[in-house]
């Protein structure tokens, strides 16, 4: 049974002071009070996300360069990670047993594309703990240069001609 952290709440919400512990399971319940007495509600549970939140790219990021490396925070008890990356959710495993907290995809990602990524922590005993799935959208490729000056096929130009384009 969880301890009482707030009594006589006037509303229907409670915001804990300070941050909750990462990757922890919490149990909570609400006791309704009124003129006729009190009724204890059911026991509920939730788990906070792992501390492996990525730093690059952030969940929901847009205009991410196509050559951006994936970077995440280390998870206690894990020294190797599986990197999942793809255009579907959940993303497929791209590479297994990465020893650091950064992975650079071998080829640039497609421009203007939404990607999903996930880091699975590998523990010493072989257990794999999947992290949350994040998404980001790569930047749009620039338009092709146009309006060359001198114009395409121009002849008899001075040897000091400056090249320009839009």
C-alpha positions as CSV (number, residue, x, y, z in Angstrom):
1,X,0.0,0.0,0.0
2,X,1.6,3.3,-1.0
3,X,2.1,6.0,1.6
4,X,-0.1,9.1,1.8
5,X,1.7,11.9,0.0
6,X,-1.2,14.5,0.0
7,X,-4.4,14.9,2.0
8,X,-7.6,16.8,1.4
9,X,-6.9,17.5,-2.3
10,X,-9.6,19.9,-3.6
11,X,-9.2,18.9,-7.3
12,X,-8.8,15.7,-9.3
13,X,-5.1,15.9,-10.0
14,X,-1.8,15.9,-8.1
15,X,1.6,17.0,-9.3
16,X,4.4,15.5,-7.2
17,X,7.1,17.9,-6.2
18,X,10.3,17.2,-7.9
19,X,11.1,14.6,-10.6
20,X,10.2,10.9,-10.2
21,X,12.9,8.3,-10.4
22,X,13.7,7.1,-13.9
23,X,12.8,3.5,-14.8
24,X,10.9,3.0,-11.5
25,X,7.5,1.4,-10.9
26,X,5.1,3.5,-8.8
27,X,1.9,2.4,-7.1
28,X,-0.8,4.9,-6.3
29,X,-4.4,5.2,-5.2
30,X,-6.9,7.9,-4.3
31,X,-9.3,7.9,-1.4
32,X,-12.5,9.8,-2.1
33,X,-13.8,11.8,0.9
34,X,-17.1,13.4,1.4
35,X,-19.8,14.1,4.0
36,X,-20.9,10.5,4.0
37,X,-17.4,9.1,4.7
38,X,-14.5,7.9,2.5
39,X,-14.0,5.3,-0.1
40,X,-10.5,3.9,-1.0
41,X,-10.0,3.5,-4.7
42,X,-8.2,0.6,-6.5
43,X,-4.4,0.4,-6.5
44,X,-2.9,1.6,-9.8
45,X,0.6,1.3,-11.1
46,X,2.8,3.0,-13.7
47,X,6.5,2.9,-14.7
48,X,8.6,5.9,-15.6
49,X,10.8,5.9,-18.7
50,X,14.4,4.8,-18.6
51,X,17.1,7.3,-18.1
52,X,18.3,6.4,-21.6
53,X,16.5,9.4,-23.0
54,X,18.3,10.4,-26.2
55,X,20.1,13.6,-26.5
56,X,20.4,13.5,-30.3
57,X,17.9,13.6,-31.9
58,X,15.2,14.4,-29.4
59,X,11.8,12.8,-29.6
60,X,9.7,14.7,-32.1
61,X,12.6,16.7,-33.5
62,X,12.2,18.0,-37.0
63,X,14.8,19.2,-39.6
64,X,17.3,16.7,-38.3
65,X,20.4,16.5,-40.6
66,X,20.5,13.3,-42.6
67,X,24.0,12.4,-41.2
68,X,23.1,13.0,-37.5
69,X,24.5,10.3,-35.1
70,X,22.2,8.7,-32.6
71,X,23.3,9.4,-29.0
72,X,21.8,8.2,-25.7
73,X,22.7,8.2,-22.0
74,X,24.3,5.1,-20.5
75,X,22.0,2.8,-18.5
76,X,23.4,1.5,-15.2
77,X,24.2,-2.2,-15.5
78,X,24.4,-2.1,-19.3
79,X,27.6,-1.9,-21.3
80,X,26.2,-2.9,-24.7
81,X,23.1,-1.7,-26.7
82,X,21.0,-2.8,-29.6
83,X,20.2,0.1,-31.9
84,X,16.8,0.0,-33.6
85,X,16.1,2.5,-36.5
86,X,13.6,2.5,-39.3
87,X,10.6,4.2,-40.8
88,X,8.1,1.8,-39.1
89,X,7.1,1.6,-35.4
90,X,8.4,-0.4,-33.8
91,X,11.7,0.0,-35.6
92,X,13.8,-3.0,-36.7
93,X,17.2,-3.8,-35.1
94,X,19.9,-2.0,-37.2
95,X,22.9,-3.2,-35.2
96,X,23.5,-5.3,-32.1
97,X,26.0,-5.0,-29.2
98,X,27.1,-1.4,-29.6
99,X,29.6,-0.8,-26.9
100,X,29.3,3.0,-26.6
101,X,26.4,5.4,-26.4
102,X,26.6,6.8,-29.9
103,X,25.9,5.2,-33.2
104,X,26.5,6.8,-36.7
105,X,24.5,5.1,-39.4
106,X,26.7,3.9,-42.2
107,X,24.9,5.9,-44.9
108,X,23.0,9.2,-44.6
109,X,19.3,8.9,-43.9
110,X,16.6,9.9,-46.5
111,X,15.6,13.5,-46.4
112,X,12.1,14.6,-45.4
113,X,11.5,11.2,-43.8
114,X,10.1,10.3,-40.3
115,X,12.3,7.8,-38.5
116,X,11.6,5.8,-35.3
117,X,14.5,4.8,-33.1
118,X,14.9,2.8,-29.9
119,X,17.8,1.6,-27.7
120,X,17.7,-1.8,-26.1
121,X,20.0,-2.2,-23.2
122,X,21.9,-5.5,-22.9
123,X,22.7,-6.4,-19.3
124,X,25.7,-8.6,-18.2
125,X,23.5,-11.7,-17.7
126,X,22.2,-11.5,-21.3
127,X,18.8,-9.9,-20.5
128,X,17.7,-7.2,-23.0
129,X,15.6,-4.3,-21.7
130,X,13.9,-2.3,-24.5
131,X,13.8,1.4,-24.1
132,X,11.0,3.7,-25.3
133,X,10.5,4.4,-29.0
134,X,11.3,8.0,-30.2
135,X,10.7,9.6,-33.6
136,X,12.3,12.4,-35.6
137,X,12.0,13.8,-39.1
138,X,15.0,14.5,-41.3
139,X,15.5,17.9,-43.0
140,X,14.1,18.5,-46.5
141,X,16.8,18.4,-49.2
142,X,17.6,21.8,-50.8
143,X,16.3,22.6,-54.2
144,X,18.7,22.3,-57.1
145,X,20.6,25.4,-58.0
146,X,19.1,27.4,-60.9
147,X,19.3,30.6,-63.0
148,X,23.0,30.3,-63.8
149,X,25.0,33.4,-64.8
150,X,26.5,33.2,-67.3
151,X,23.6,31.3,-68.9
152,X,24.1,27.7,-69.9
153,X,25.9,27.6,-73.2
154,X,27.0,31.3,-73.2
155,X,30.0,32.1,-75.4
156,X,32.6,34.9,-75.7
157,X,32.8,35.6,-72.0
158,X,35.5,37.7,-70.4
159,X,38.3,35.7,-68.6
160,X,37.3,37.6,-65.4
161,X,33.7,36.3,-65.5
162,X,32.0,35.8,-62.1
163,X,29.8,32.7,-61.7
164,X,26.4,33.1,-59.9
165,X,23.3,31.1,-59.4
166,X,20.0,31.1,-57.5
